[in-house]
């Protein structure tokens, strides 16, 4: 649940008055002899009666003197509420605050309307501009921030995340920080008074993002293919046999082919080396690629896993599995399995424990049943003609 913070913790961040980390100004105010007036409208420019509008003032708006020309120093910034008012039937809000109290003071305006804060805006207010007098409410955003910290790491429970120079903050809820409703915009995420990331939030979306926290985040890049060999990245510490490829029920691999694994690696300036596979499935076939984490009888405790992240491109639906190390017969393994899909552009796929597909007849079980004894990583492809993979990351664990 997003919580409102009337007196936010002081924190260092980007300078909002001149930085791209400030949400785009969606509107401003008109000056009147009695204060500041704001017109609240929706995306169709229609008035929004009964919208709740709050005027905030930010402190720490002016940078301190820099010790040298090469160093930029920013003062801590926070916001506090000055005044709240409700829009009338014409969408108009009248504040008693005088315009000169906001000039050069870093004032912001928040608008909220609809059931469960479904429409919101957070925007810089320009009290000197008498021409722009509208603020536009857009569908609010659900923001979930994962940190990559182990789910068993108790230190994460005392951490608070904030969106810098706003009244929006969240504490840990299980394995994530959840901002249920925030306005669209570009924000700096702050943890323990330090900026840790920027997030861009489009109206009406649900954003799930990883924000590494110094000293807490655990992240294993299981494979990025940059070394050019067929072994996954943990082979330097835990020997394994590398990647293997198989096909069933009339399907076949076109790439990799008989010339070997290296022939399926491509290289470009933006992604470095990545795996580019091609296949023909026929009417009912499927293909499998996989790698053991260690040797035949090795297994690893991955119970701290908070997500599998893959960067992929292609035209196929596929399933990702972390499998138990013991063969239950006919080369079958009990597994936690997730459904994913690749598209024409590079996409980050995030697969989280709790969302796995369950089917006992196919040895698909819950993550908790196998998480402490994982022996294999597998990808089953059931549609399409090609799949490219740039990176595979285990979030929340570190085997090294």
DABEL-V468177 format. One record per residue. N is the residue number from 1. RES is the residue in one letter. PSI is psi in degrees with one decimal (999 if undefined). Layout:
# DABEL-V468177
((N & RES & PSI) (N & RES & PSI))
This chain:
# DABEL-V468177
((1 & X & 126.9) (2 & X & 140.4) (3 & X & 145.8) (4 & X & 134.1) (5 & X & 110.4) (6 & X & -36.8) (7 & X & 93.4) (8 & X & 156.4) (9 & X & 136.8) (10 & X & 141.0) (11 & X & 153.4) (12 & X & 144.3) (13 & X & -169.9) (14 & X & 151.7) (15 & X & 109.9) (16 & X & -32.7) (17 & X & -21.9) (18 & X & 16.0) (19 & X & 151.4) (20 & X & -7.6) (21 & X & 1.7) (22 & X & 134.4) (23 & X & 141.2) (24 & X & 137.3) (25 & X & 117.8) (26 & X & -9.7) (27 & X & -175.6) (28 & X & -150.3) (29 & X & 168.0) (30 & X & 138.4) (31 & X & 141.3) (32 & X & 167.9) (33 & X & -19.1) (34 & X & -1.6) (35 & X & -141.5) (36 & X & 132.1) (37 & X & 141.8) (38 & X & 135.8) (39 & X & 125.6) (40 & X & 123.9) (41 & X & 165.2) (42 & X & -170.5) (43 & X & -20.9) (44 & X & 11.3) (45 & X & 24.5) (46 & X & 143.6) (47 & X & 148.9) (48 & X & 90.1) (49 & X & 152.0) (50 & X & 9.7) (51 & X & 140.7) (52 & X & 122.3) (53 & X & 129.4) (54 & X & 134.4) (55 & X & 127.4) (56 & X & 152.3) (57 & X & 134.9) (58 & X & 135.2) (59 & X & 164.3) (60 & X & 30.9) (61 & X & -19.8) (62 & X & 129.4) (63 & X & 145.2) (64 & X & 163.9) (65 & X & 130.7) (66 & X & 141.5) (67 & X & -21.1) (68 & X & 166.4) (69 & X & -19.5) (70 & X & -6.1) (71 & X & 130.4) (72 & X & 126.5) (73 & X & 131.5) (74 & X & 139.4) (75 & X & 154.5) (76 & X & 149.9) (77 & X & 141.6) (78 & X & 169.9) (79 & X & 150.0) (80 & X & 147.1) (81 & X & 132.8) (82 & X & -42.3) (83 & X & 143.8) (84 & X & 139.1) (85 & X & 163.7) (86 & X & 134.1) (87 & X & 140.2) (88 & X & -171.7) (89 & X & -21.8) (90 & X & 4.9) (91 & X & 8.4) (92 & X & 139.4) (93 & X & 134.3) (94 & X & 119.9) (95 & X & 147.4) (96 & X & -17.0) (97 & X & 133.5) (98 & X & 148.2) (99 & X & -36.1) (100 & X & -13.3) (101 & X & -14.2) (102 & X & -16.3) (103 & X & 128.5) (104 & X & 21.7) (105 & X & -1.0) (106 & X & 55.6) (107 & X & 145.7) (108 & X & 157.0) (109 & X & 135.9) (110 & X & 133.3) (111 & X & 136.5) (112 & X & 134.9) (113 & X & 167.3) (114 & X & 164.3) (115 & X & 131.4) (116 & X & 40.4) (117 & X & 44.8) (118 & X & -22.7) (119 & X & 131.3) (120 & X & 161.7) (121 & X & 145.0) (122 & X & 117.1) (123 & X & 149.9) (124 & X & 141.0) (125 & X & 129.5) (126 & X & 94.6) (127 & X & -11.8) (128 & X & -10.6) (129 & X & 108.4) (130 & X & -3.5) (131 & X & -41.3) (132 & X & 121.3) (133 & X & 20.7) (134 & X & 143.0) (135 & X & 135.8) (136 & X & 119.0) (137 & X & 130.8) (138 & X & 162.0) (139 & X & 134.1) (140 & X & 170.0) (141 & X & 140.6) (142 & X & 120.3) (143 & X & 121.5) (144 & X & 123.8) (145 & X & 117.6) (146 & X & 146.7) (147 & X & -11.3) (148 & X & 5.9) (149 & X & 149.7) (150 & X & 142.1) (151 & X & -15.2) (152 & X & 3.7) (153 & X & 105.7) (154 & X & -20.6) (155 & X & -23.9) (156 & X & -21.3) (157 & X & -23.7) (158 & X & 4.8) (159 & X & 139.8) (160 & X & 133.6) (161 & X & 142.0) (162 & X & 155.1) (163 & X & 115.7) (164 & X & 139.2) (165 & X & 37.2) (166 & X & 171.1) (167 & X & 16.5) (168 & X & 125.6) (169 & X & 163.3) (170 & X & 147.7) (171 & X & 165.2) (172 & X & 131.7) (173 & X & 92.1) (174 & X & -107.6) (175 & X & 11.0) (176 & X & 164.2) (177 & X & 125.4) (178 & X & 118.7) (179 & X & 100.8) (180 & X & -40.8) (181 & X & 114.9) (182 & X & 156.3) (183 & X & 155.7) (184 & X & 151.6) (185 & X & -176.0) (186 & X & 122.4) (187 & X & 157.4) (188 & X & 126.3) (189 & X & 131.6) (190 & X & 134.0) (191 & X & 127.8) (192 & X & 48.4) (193 & X & 11.1) (194 & X & 135.9) (195 & X & 133.7) (196 & X & -17.1) (197 & X & 164.9) (198 & X & 142.5) (199 & X & 137.3) (200 & X & 121.3) (201 & X & 115.4) (202 & X & 143.9) (203 & X & 135.9) (204 & X & 11.1) (205 & X & 166.7) (206 & X & 113.0) (207 & X & 128.9) (208 & X & 115.9) (209 & X & 155.9) (210 & X & 126.4) (211 & X & 103.9) (212 & X & 137.9) (213 & X & 127.7) (214 & X & 129.5) (215 & X & -9.7) (216 & X & -36.9) (217 & X & 131.9) (218 & X & 127.2) (219 & X & 126.1) (220 & X & 116.8) (221 & X & 95.0) (222 & X & -37.7) (223 & X & 132.8) (224 & X & -2.2) (225 & X & 4.9) (226 & X & -23.8) (227 & X & -11.0) (228 & X & 2.2) (229 & X & 176.9) (230 & X & 5.0) (231 & X & 142.4) (232 & X & 167.7) (233 & X & -20.5) (234 & X & 1.3) (235 & X & -24.6) (236 & X & -26.4) (237 & X & -39.7) (238 & X & 102.9) (239 & X & 142.0) (240 & X & 176.8) (241 & X & -8.1) (242 & X & -170.9) (243 & X & 142.3) (244 & X & 159.5) (245 & X & 134.8) (246 & X & 161.8) (247 & X & 146.9) (248 & X & 153.7) (249 & X & 46.1) (250 & X & -3.8) (251 & X & 164.1) (252 & X & 153.5) (253 & X & 132.2) (254 & X & -35.0) (255 & X & 124.6) (256 & X & 150.5) (257 & X & -161.9) (258 & X & -16.0) (259 & X & -9.5) (260 & X & 172.5) (261 & X & -39.8) (262 & X & -29.0) (263 & X & -18.2) (264 & X & 2.5) (265 & X & 133.2) (266 & X & 166.2) (267 & X & 130.3) (268 & X & 168.5) (269 & X & -28.8) (270 & X & -26.2) (271 & X & -6.3) (272 & X & -149.3) (273 & X & 142.4) (274 & X & 159.2) (275 & X & 127.4) (276 & X & 107.1) (277 & X & 148.7) (278 & X & 147.6) (279 & X & 158.7) (280 & X & 118.1) (281 & X & -20.7) (282 & X & -157.4) (283 & X & -38.8) (284 & X & 9.4) (285 & X & 170.2) (286 & X & 159.8) (287 & X & 156.5) (288 & X & 134.6) (289 & X & 145.7) (290 & X & 173.3) (291 & X & 141.9) (292 & X & 145.8) (293 & X & -26.6) (294 & X & -146.3) (295 & X & -173.8) (296 & X & -42.5) (297 & X & 12.4) (298 & X & 147.1) (299 & X & 162.2) (300 & X & 142.0) (301 & X & 106.6) (302 & X & 24.0) (303 & X & -17.7) (304 & X & -1.3) (305 & X & 130.8) (306 & X & -17.6) (307 & X & 153.6) (308 & X & 129.1) (309 & X & 128.7) (310 & X & 138.6) (311 & X & 116.0) (312 & X & 160.6) (313 & X & 140.5) (314 & X & -158.7) (315 & X & 26.4) (316 & X & 159.3) (317 & X & 139.3) (318 & X & 166.7) (319 & X & 133.9) (320 & X & 133.5) (321 & X & 139.1) (322 & X & 120.6) (323 & X & 146.8) (324 & X & 152.3) (325 & X & -17.5) (326 & X & 130.2) (327 & X & 123.2) (328 & X & 3.6) (329 & X & 138.7) (330 & X & 38.8) (331 & X & 37.9) (332 & X & 145.0) (333 & X & 140.5) (334 & X & 139.6) (335 & X & 150.3) (336 & X & 127.9) (337 & X & 136.8) (338 & X & 146.9) (339 & X & 138.2) (340 & X & 168.9) (341 & X & 138.1) (342 & X & 149.0) (343 & X & -177.6) (344 & X & -33.3) (345 & X & 159.9) (346 & X & 129.7) (347 & X & 140.0) (348 & X & 116.2) (349 & X & 130.1) (350 & X & 121.7) (351 & X & 123.2) (352 & X & 142.3) (353 & X & 137.9) (354 & X & -18.8) (355 & X & 11.7) (356 & X & 157.2) (357 & X & 131.1) (358 & X & 130.1) (359 & X & 95.8) (360 & X & -32.8) (361 & X & -22.9) (362 & X & 15.9) (363 & X & 24.3) (364 & X & 113.9) (365 & X & 175.3) (366 & X & 154.1) (367 & X & -40.0) (368 & X & -28.1) (369 & X & -24.9) (370 & X & -7.0) (371 & X & -26.5) (372 & X & -7.1) (373 & X & 62.4) (374 & X & 130.5) (375 & X & -22.6) (376 & X & 148.9) (377 & X & 128.3) (378 & X & 149.9) (379 & X & 120.6) (380 & X & 127.5) (381 & X & 125.4) (382 & X & 1.9) (383 & X & 166.6) (384 & X & -168.3) (385 & X & -15.8) (386 & X & 152.8) (387 & X & 130.3) (388 & X & 138.6) (389 & X & 126.9) (390 & X & -38.6) (391 & X & 143.2) (392 & X & 121.2) (393 & X & 134.7) (394 & X & 112.5) (395 & X & 135.4) (396 & X & -1.9) (397 & X & 157.7) (398 & X & 109.5) (399 & X & -8.5) (400 & X & 999))
